[in-house]
Amino acid sequence: MPKSAKYLLIGSTETYSGKSATVLGLSYQLQQTGLDISYGKPLGTCFNVSVGSAFEEDVQFIAHSLNLSENRVAPTMLALDEVTVQKRLRGEDKTDYQQSLVQRYLPISKGDLVLLEGPGDLAEGNLFNLSLPEVAEALDASVLLVARYKSLLSVEALLSAKQGIGDRLIGVVINDIPSEKLESVTNLLRPFLEQQGIPVLAMLPKSDLLRSVSVGELVKQLKAEVLCRSDRLDLMVESLAIGAMNVNAAVKYFRKRRNMAVVTGGDRVEIQQAALETSTQCLILTGQLPPPEFILSRADELEIPILSVDLDTLTTVEIVDRTFGQVRVHEPIKVECIRELMGEHFDLERLLSKLGLSPAAALP
């Protein structure tokens, strides 16, 4: 009888902690060792999108990035959206999802390891009995948790997770650590977690690139009109600047930033000019006032897209901010970055020994 694969469920203490990026970087490393990997995400979490599509995109992206054949990608059970939640609350959906999970996911236990992407946090999916602890229990999976570093108090969510998951928790990844906090994470947080029986398998430094969003994504979120250089929507924006001050102050402010999106009024021509001569990836003009011709031709020359939005500055800034907080890792440059970060900082040998796996090829 062929040996059945191990299951590793990758979860997070809160949404947008860097879970998909971790799955992407880790699965690539695992493949490099020659292990046979399968992948699945039992619970889709898509909001403001037609059922399933936003989530399916994630699954397809990872399956495509890893070059997985169809029989190595497990089905998604359901999309966690308003419609499915209402059906469950009304009692129209009485499906036993735990049973469906076992029926659909255990047959894919071919190969060496089935990587599962868990819900956004430890409670998500409870309504359908598909929360992270429930999925781990049903599939007898080990759990790796990703936590975004906010302060030393990040320890509390991990201690609480350990209480909820118990011995299935085989390690944590602490993500997005600012360089000035690295020392206290290394000398205080890590040793403390290890003493509590929570192995720290990676401490990943903060990366502006991974938090960046493409100009194209901003166009989509802002429902913006592109006035020039629609061929450069692949440019990556790392920060946001608001051009509401006088031009001298703006120039000083812009010079300190890099790869920014500048939000300013369509009538603030001198601010637009200053922004174009600094590290700007796109100009976002509010108030639906078209810029003068010389601004458009200079932007065209410098390959900087100009977007026009039918919104006020405050709403525009809020939408851009929210987009930064919910970034995806679908751009090739980000995939490369996460592979490098994980390659450098993740203790793969320790993970493999905790899973009881040995690499099929020598570790790099």
N, C-alpha and C positions, 0 to 999 in steps of 0.2 A: 504494500500500500504506500503511495507517495506521501512523503512527510507534508504536514500542513504548515502553512506560513504563520509567522508571528504577526500580531496586530499592534500597530503603534498609533495612538490617537493624539493628534496635536491640537491642543486647546489654548485658550487664553483667559486671563482673569477679567479682561474687559474688551469690548469691541475696539477694532483698529489698533491692536497691539503689535501687529507685524506677523500675524499667524501665516498668511498666505506666502509672504516672503520667506519665512522660515521653512515652510513646506517645500518651496521651490529650491532654496539653497541646499537643504538637507537631502532632498531626494536626488539632486544632481550628484552630491558627494557619495551617496549610497550607491548610485549607479556606477560611479567611477571605480568602486571597489569590486564591481562585477556581480553585485547582488541583483536578484530578479525582483523588481518592485511592481506592486499594483497600487492604485490610488482611488479614493472615493471621498465624497463629502455627503454624508447621509441627509443633512438638513440644509436646504437652500435658504439663504436669507436675502430676499430681494425686496426692496422698498421702491415705491413709485415706478414700478416697471411691470410690464405684462408678466403674468405668472411664469416663473422659471427662467426667463431669458437672461436676466443679469447674472443669475447664479450659474446657469449653464455655461455662460461665457468663461467664468472662473475655471470650471472643470475642464472645459475644452482647452483653455489656455495652458493649464498645467499638463494635461495629457499630451498636448502638442509639443510643449517645451521639452518633455521627457521622452517624446517619441514612443509613447505607450500604445500597444495594439489594443483593439476594442475589448478583448477578453481580459485586459489588465486594468480596465476602468469600471468601477462599480456604479450602479445607478443611484440617482438622488431620490430619496424617499418622498419628500414634499418640499415645497417652497414656503417659507415662513412669511406669509403676507396677510393682509387684512381679510381676504376672502377665506383662506384656509382656517384662520383663527375663528372667524365668525361661524363657520360650519361646525367647528369643534365645540364652540360654546353653546350653540343651539342644540347640540346632540345629534346633528345630521351625520357627522363623521365619527363613527364608533370604531374605526380601524384599530387593531392592536399593532401599533407600529413596532413594538419590541419584537413581536413574532415575525413581522414582515422583514425587519432588519436582519434577524438571524437567517431567515429563508433566503434573503437576497445577498447577504454579505458573506456568509460562511462558504458558499460554493466558490467564491473567488479566491479561496485560500490556497491557490497554486503559487508556486514561486517561493521566495524567501520571506518577504515582508509586505504586508498590506499597510500602506500609510493612509490614515484617515484624517480629514480636516474636520475638527469639531466646531460646535457653535461659537457665537461671539463671546459668551461668558459662561460661567458654570450653571446658571439658572436657565438660560435660553433653551427652548425645546421641551421644558418640563410639561407643558400642556399636552404634548404628544408622546410623553415618556421617551423623549430622545435627547434629554440633557446629557452633558458630557459624562457625569458619573454613571448614568443609566446605560449609555452606549458602551462605555468601557466594561461595565459588568456583563452586559448581554453578549459581547464578543470576546470576553476575557482579554481585553487589550491593556497594554501598558500605556501610560499617559506622559506626554512631554508638554509642559506649559510654557507659554510665551507671555512675559509681562513687560509692559513699557515702563521704563524707570521715570518716576516723577520726583520722588524724594526718598529718604531712607524709610519713610512710612510705607513704601511699596511692599515692605516685608509683611505687612499685615494681611494683604490679600493672599499672599503665598502661604502664610501659616494657616489661614482659613481654608484655602484650597486643599492643603495637606490633610486637614481634619476631615474634609468631605470626600477625598479620593483615597486616602490611606496609602497602603503599600504599592498600589498601582502607579503612583506618581514616581517615575524613575529619574526625573530631572526637570530643570527649568532653564529657560533662556531669558536673560535680562537684556532688554533691547533699548536702543535709543539713549544711551548714557552720554551726557555732555562730557567733554574732555576734562573739565575742571572737577567733575564728580567721580571720575574713574578711581581715584585713590581711595575715597571712602567706601566705594562699592567693593573694591578689592580687599581692603583691610578690615572693614566692619561687616558689611552686608553678607558677603560671600561666606566668611568663616562661620557667621551666626547661622545661616541657612544650612550649611553642611552639618553643623552640630545638631540641628533639628531633624536631620535625616532627609534634607532636601538637596540633592546634588545639583550644583550649578554647572551646567554643561557649556554655557557660553555667556560672555558679557560683550554685547555688541555696541560699539561706539555710535553716537548720533551721526547720521549722514544727511546732509542737506539734499543731496541728490535723490535719496529714497523718499524724502518728504516732498519732493518737487512734483508739480503737475504740468502736463503739456498745455500749450496754448489752445490746442484743439479741445481739451477737456473743459477749459474755461469758456470757450465759445459755446459748448454744449450746455454747461450749467447756467450760463448767463443769458442763453438764447440771444447771443450777440450777432450783429451783422459785421462781417469782415470787410473793411474798407480797402485794405491792400495786403499784399503778400499772403494770400490764402494758401500758397505753396509752402509756407514755413510754420504751419500749425504744429509741427513736431518739436519746435523749440521748447526747452524745459524751463519752467519758472520756479525759482527757489524762494523768492520772498515777495512781499507785497509792499508797495510804497504809495502813499496818498499825497498827491500834489495839491495841497490846499494852502500852502504858505507862500510868502513872497519868493521871487525867483532866486535871490541870493541864498536864502536859507535852503531852498529846494536843491540847488546845485550841491551844497555841502552835504546835505542829507543823501542825495542820490549817489554821490561819490563813495559813500561808506558801504553801499549795498552792492550785491552782485546778482546777476540773472533775475532781475525783478520784473514784475508787472506793475505799471504805474497807472493808478486810477486818478483821473482829473477831469475837470469840466471841458466840454467841447469848445468853450470860449477862452480857455486858459492857454493861449498859443505859446507864450514865453515858457511856461512850464513844460509843454509838449516838446518844445525845442530843446530845453535842458535835458529832458529825459532821453531823447534820441541820441544825445552825445555821451551818455553814460551807459552802464551795463544793463540795458533794458532789453527784455525779450518780447514784450508787447505793451502797447498803449491801450488803455481802456477808457474811452471817452463817454462821459455821462451827459444826460440832458438832450441827447439826439441832435446836437449841433455839429454839422460837418466841419472838419478842420480845413484850413486854407490849403490851396494847391501845393504851396512850397513844402508844407509839412508832409503831405502825402508823397511827394516825389523824393524827399529826403529819406523818409521811412522805407520807401521802395528800394532806394539805393543801398541803404544799410541792412536790408532784408529783415525789417522789424514789422510784424503785423500790427495794424491798428484796428481795434474793435470798437463798435459803437453800440451802446446799450440804452434801452428805454427804461432806465431805472435811476433812482437818486444814488448819491455816493455811498450813503450808509448801507443801503440794501445791497449794493454791488460788493462792498467790502465784506459784509456778512456772508454772502454767497461764496466769495473767493476763499475766505477763511475756512468755511465749512468744507470746501473742496480740498483744501490742504489737509484737513483733519481726516479725510476719508480716501486717501490716495490708494490707487492700485499699483501693482508692480508689472503691468503689462508691456511697458516699453522695453525694447531690447537693452538699452543702456542700463536700466535698473536691474534687469535679470543678471547682467554681467557683474554689476556692483554687489548684488546680494550673494552671488556665487563666491566672489572674492572675499567678502566679509565673513561668510560662514566658513570658507576654506581656511581662513586665517585664525578665526576665534572659536570655532566649535570643536569640542572634544569628541570626535567621532569614535575613536577607539573605546572610550569609556561608555558611550551609548551602546555600541555593539556588544560589549561584554555584559552590560545590564540586560540586553535583550537575549543574550545567549546565542549570538550569531558570530560567525567569523567571516571575514571578507573573502570573496572568491578570488580576488586579486590582491597583490600587495598594496598597502595603503600608500598614497603619494607622500 
